[in-house]
Amino acid sequence: MRICIVGAGEVGTHLAKLLARENIEIVLLDDSSERLKDIEANHDLLTYVGSPTSIKDLKEIGVDDADLFVAVTPHESVNMTACMWASNLGAKKTLARVDNYEYMQPKNKEFFKKLGVDYLIYPEMLAGKEIAESIETNWFRNHLSFADGQLEMLVVKVRENSKIVNIKFKTGFFNHDKYRIVAIKRKNETIIPRGDDEVLPNDLVCFVTMANNRDFVREEAGKELVEIKNVMCMGGSRIIQNAVKMLPKDINIKLLERDREKSFLLSEKMDNALIINADGRNMEALRQEGIQDMDAFISVTGNSEANILACLAAKQMGVGKTIAEVENIDYIPLAEELDIGTVLNKKMIAASYIYQLTLDAAVTNVRHLTSADAEVVEFIVVPGSKITRHKVKDLSLPNQVNIGGLIRNGEPMLVNGNTLIMPNDRVVVFCTAEVIRKVEKFFN
């Protein structure tokens, strides 16, 4: 497979690094040699200094032979134009990063396809959606939904009061049809549980369950359902603007923005939030604006350190739910260790959506779990594939793989060792990034 990526910003660089670990030919183009220098020195890929909208430069990087062309510069018009040229020059599939919510509407999909843009991605909207989901379902860290919500993956931090701690899996305690624990994140280690493993206090636990069993999972994990009515946000980025649009109208939202001019612009655009010109890094400002009365605090400035520290301060002031945007990947384990709450990484979210276009098997969804440093993939089983030949326990799946559940004829069900997967099943697989290609072979 050959992939051309245009734009060595956060999303493009992360995607290039992700794909460079695999047997994929990657070419990364950017108009800045400085941005390309580091990634070229440390990763197995080709780089090229040139213009994304230059036909000559696109020909130079071999766009005519590209299986996938990805344009993720910060400029929407550049990305669209680059995809149009790439498609006309022979690229098989194209994807453009945009920043216009209107473009993402399904009714416009065919229009862009005619122009030569096969797929669109709006990272800030994806990140905003994750924030909105995290606020509405506040007792877990991450929530992934499959098959129109029939099957769910919930990532929960469990404490000493949880019913599931200190019980080995081989005892049979977890042998029921209410949920499956597919992975455990313990400090910097992701564990696929086996018989001798057990859940310990402060572990992040990944549950796969049906939507109607969500309350059972909550009770087992020792969590309380807290209604969130008051939310404070720090930073008026496009991520938070998208998140606020998606939140229920009955939630009271205060948004602190330190730039005075931007505050006025936000007040015109966001009619369901109170915009306050204040610096959220100032503890006294937080107190004056009532941080102690908030149910949730969201920090999405462009500074990872400021977001982490702001969420820590909010926790100390009694806020139960905190969400931090942490774009520096090296800081994510630290944020998890500090018990920040939900950690958001825009480039990881975007790269997961793009990554599914590189898979040969029939895939409807790929999501990166920031909290567990792993991938969750929803496969559609094709007739004759290897996954259908034996019961799950006899498939010799790689060690870092766990099949959580499936949807068969519209009905969700959990998967165990005796399950025989059948053609047309939609199967939810949890795996670490390095084995995803091995898993794919079972579904081809």
URFEN-V560989 format. One record per backbone hydrogen bond with DSSP energy under -1.0 kcal/mol. NH is the residue of the N-H (numbers start at 1). CO is the residue of the C=O. E is the energy in kcal/mol with one decimal. If there is no record, write none. Layout:
# URFEN-V560989
nh=NH co=CO e=E
nh=NH co=CO e=E
This chain:
# URFEN-V560989
nh=3 co=25 e=-2.9
nh=4 co=68 e=-2.4
nh=5 co=27 e=-3.2
nh=6 co=70 e=-3.4
nh=7 co=29 e=-3.2
nh=13 co=9 e=-2.4
nh=14 co=10 e=-2.0
nh=15 co=11 e=-2.5
nh=16 co=12 e=-2.4
nh=17 co=13 e=-2.4
nh=18 co=14 e=-2.3
nh=19 co=15 e=-2.4
nh=20 co=16 e=-2.0
nh=22 co=19 e=-1.7
nh=24 co=22 e=-2.3
nh=25 co=1 e=-2.3
nh=27 co=3 e=-2.2
nh=28 co=46 e=-2.7
nh=29 co=5 e=-3.1
nh=30 co=48 e=-1.9
nh=37 co=33 e=-1.3
nh=40 co=36 e=-2.2
nh=41 co=37 e=-1.6
nh=42 co=38 e=-1.3
nh=43 co=39 e=-1.3
nh=45 co=43 e=-1.7
nh=46 co=26 e=-2.5
nh=48 co=28 e=-2.1
nh=50 co=30 e=-1.8
nh=54 co=51 e=-1.5
nh=58 co=54 e=-2.4
nh=59 co=55 e=-2.3
nh=60 co=56 e=-1.9
nh=61 co=57 e=-1.6
nh=62 co=59 e=-1.4
nh=63 co=58 e=-2.0
nh=65 co=62 e=-1.6
nh=66 co=63 e=-1.5
nh=67 co=2 e=-2.4
nh=68 co=2 e=-1.4
nh=69 co=93 e=-2.7
nh=70 co=4 e=-3.1
nh=71 co=95 e=-3.0
nh=72 co=6 e=-3.0
nh=79 co=75 e=-2.1
nh=80 co=76 e=-2.4
nh=81 co=77 e=-2.3
nh=82 co=78 e=-2.7
nh=83 co=79 e=-2.2
nh=84 co=80 e=-2.1
nh=85 co=81 e=-2.4
nh=86 co=82 e=-2.7
nh=87 co=83 e=-2.8
nh=88 co=84 e=-2.0
nh=89 co=85 e=-1.8
nh=91 co=86 e=-2.6
nh=92 co=66 e=-2.5
nh=95 co=69 e=-2.3
nh=96 co=119 e=-2.3
nh=97 co=71 e=-2.4
nh=98 co=121 e=-2.6
nh=104 co=101 e=-1.1
nh=105 co=102 e=-1.4
nh=108 co=105 e=-2.3
nh=109 co=106 e=-1.4
nh=112 co=108 e=-2.0
nh=113 co=109 e=-1.9
nh=114 co=110 e=-1.9
nh=115 co=111 e=-1.1
nh=117 co=112 e=-2.7
nh=119 co=94 e=-1.7
nh=121 co=96 e=-2.1
nh=126 co=122 e=-2.0
nh=127 co=123 e=-2.6
nh=128 co=124 e=-2.1
nh=129 co=125 e=-2.4
nh=130 co=126 e=-1.7
nh=131 co=127 e=-1.9
nh=132 co=128 e=-2.5
nh=133 co=129 e=-2.4
nh=134 co=130 e=-2.1
nh=135 co=131 e=-2.1
nh=136 co=132 e=-2.2
nh=137 co=133 e=-2.0
nh=141 co=155 e=-3.0
nh=142 co=155 e=-1.1
nh=144 co=153 e=-2.6
nh=146 co=151 e=-2.9
nh=150 co=147 e=-1.5
nh=151 co=146 e=-1.8
nh=152 co=209 e=-3.0
nh=153 co=144 e=-2.7
nh=154 co=207 e=-2.5
nh=155 co=142 e=-2.3
nh=156 co=205 e=-2.7
nh=158 co=203 e=-2.3
nh=162 co=159 e=-1.6
nh=163 co=220 e=-1.8
nh=166 co=199 e=-3.5
nh=169 co=197 e=-2.1
nh=170 co=195 e=-2.4
nh=171 co=168 e=-1.5
nh=172 co=169 e=-1.4
nh=175 co=172 e=-1.6
nh=176 co=174 e=-2.0
nh=180 co=208 e=-2.3
nh=182 co=206 e=-2.2
nh=184 co=191 e=-2.4
nh=185 co=204 e=-3.4
nh=186 co=189 e=-3.1
nh=189 co=186 e=-2.3
nh=191 co=184 e=-3.7
nh=197 co=194 e=-1.4
nh=202 co=158 e=-3.3
nh=203 co=200 e=-1.8
nh=204 co=185 e=-2.5
nh=205 co=156 e=-3.3
nh=206 co=183 e=-2.8
nh=207 co=154 e=-3.2
nh=208 co=180 e=-2.9
nh=209 co=152 e=-2.5
nh=211 co=150 e=-1.3
nh=213 co=210 e=-2.1
nh=214 co=211 e=-1.4
nh=217 co=213 e=-2.0
nh=218 co=214 e=-2.2
nh=219 co=215 e=-2.3
nh=220 co=216 e=-2.5
nh=221 co=217 e=-2.4
nh=223 co=218 e=-2.6
nh=231 co=252 e=-3.0
nh=232 co=296 e=-2.2
nh=233 co=254 e=-3.0
nh=234 co=298 e=-2.9
nh=235 co=256 e=-2.9
nh=241 co=237 e=-1.9
nh=242 co=238 e=-2.2
nh=243 co=239 e=-2.3
nh=244 co=240 e=-2.7
nh=245 co=241 e=-1.4
nh=246 co=242 e=-1.2
nh=247 co=243 e=-1.0
nh=251 co=248 e=-1.5
nh=252 co=229 e=-3.3
nh=254 co=231 e=-2.6
nh=255 co=274 e=-2.9
nh=256 co=233 e=-3.1
nh=257 co=276 e=-2.5
nh=263 co=259 e=-2.0
nh=264 co=260 e=-1.5
nh=265 co=261 e=-1.7
nh=266 co=262 e=-2.6
nh=267 co=263 e=-2.1
nh=268 co=264 e=-1.2
nh=269 co=265 e=-1.4
nh=270 co=266 e=-2.7
nh=274 co=253 e=-3.0
nh=276 co=255 e=-3.1
nh=278 co=276 e=-1.4
nh=282 co=279 e=-2.0
nh=286 co=282 e=-2.0
nh=287 co=283 e=-2.1
nh=288 co=284 e=-2.5
nh=289 co=285 e=-1.7
nh=290 co=287 e=-1.6
nh=291 co=286 e=-2.1
nh=293 co=290 e=-1.8
nh=294 co=291 e=-1.6
nh=295 co=230 e=-2.4
nh=296 co=230 e=-1.5
nh=297 co=321 e=-2.3
nh=298 co=232 e=-2.7
nh=299 co=323 e=-2.9
nh=300 co=234 e=-2.2
nh=307 co=303 e=-2.1
nh=308 co=304 e=-2.4
nh=309 co=305 e=-2.6
nh=310 co=306 e=-2.5
nh=311 co=307 e=-2.1
nh=312 co=308 e=-2.2
nh=313 co=309 e=-2.4
nh=314 co=310 e=-2.3
nh=315 co=311 e=-2.4
nh=316 co=312 e=-2.2
nh=317 co=313 e=-1.4
nh=318 co=315 e=-1.8
nh=319 co=314 e=-2.4
nh=321 co=295 e=-1.4
nh=323 co=297 e=-2.2
nh=324 co=342 e=-2.4
nh=325 co=299 e=-2.4
nh=326 co=344 e=-3.3
nh=331 co=328 e=-2.0
nh=332 co=329 e=-1.2
nh=335 co=331 e=-2.6
nh=336 co=332 e=-2.5
nh=337 co=333 e=-2.4
nh=338 co=334 e=-2.1
nh=339 co=336 e=-1.3
nh=340 co=335 e=-2.0
nh=342 co=322 e=-2.1
nh=344 co=324 e=-3.0
nh=349 co=345 e=-2.0
nh=350 co=346 e=-2.4
nh=351 co=347 e=-2.5
nh=352 co=348 e=-1.9
nh=353 co=349 e=-1.5
nh=354 co=350 e=-1.9
nh=355 co=351 e=-2.6
nh=356 co=352 e=-1.2
nh=357 co=354 e=-1.7
nh=358 co=355 e=-2.1
nh=364 co=378 e=-2.5
nh=367 co=376 e=-2.4
nh=369 co=374 e=-3.2
nh=373 co=369 e=-1.6
nh=374 co=369 e=-1.1
nh=375 co=431 e=-3.2
nh=376 co=367 e=-2.6
nh=377 co=429 e=-2.8
nh=378 co=365 e=-2.8
nh=379 co=427 e=-2.7
nh=380 co=362 e=-2.9
nh=381 co=425 e=-2.8
nh=385 co=382 e=-1.8
nh=387 co=442 e=-2.6
nh=388 co=385 e=-1.8
nh=389 co=386 e=-1.5
nh=392 co=419 e=-2.3
nh=393 co=417 e=-2.5
nh=394 co=391 e=-1.9
nh=395 co=392 e=-1.5
nh=402 co=430 e=-2.6
nh=404 co=428 e=-2.1
nh=406 co=413 e=-2.8
nh=407 co=426 e=-2.1
nh=408 co=411 e=-2.8
nh=411 co=408 e=-2.0
nh=413 co=406 e=-2.5
nh=415 co=404 e=-1.9
nh=419 co=416 e=-1.8
nh=424 co=381 e=-3.2
nh=425 co=422 e=-1.9
nh=426 co=407 e=-2.1
nh=427 co=379 e=-2.6
nh=428 co=405 e=-2.9
nh=429 co=377 e=-3.1
nh=430 co=402 e=-3.2
nh=431 co=375 e=-2.6
nh=432 co=400 e=-1.4
nh=435 co=432 e=-1.6
nh=436 co=433 e=-1.1
nh=439 co=435 e=-2.2
nh=440 co=436 e=-2.0
nh=441 co=437 e=-1.1
nh=442 co=439 e=-1.5
nh=443 co=440 e=-1.5
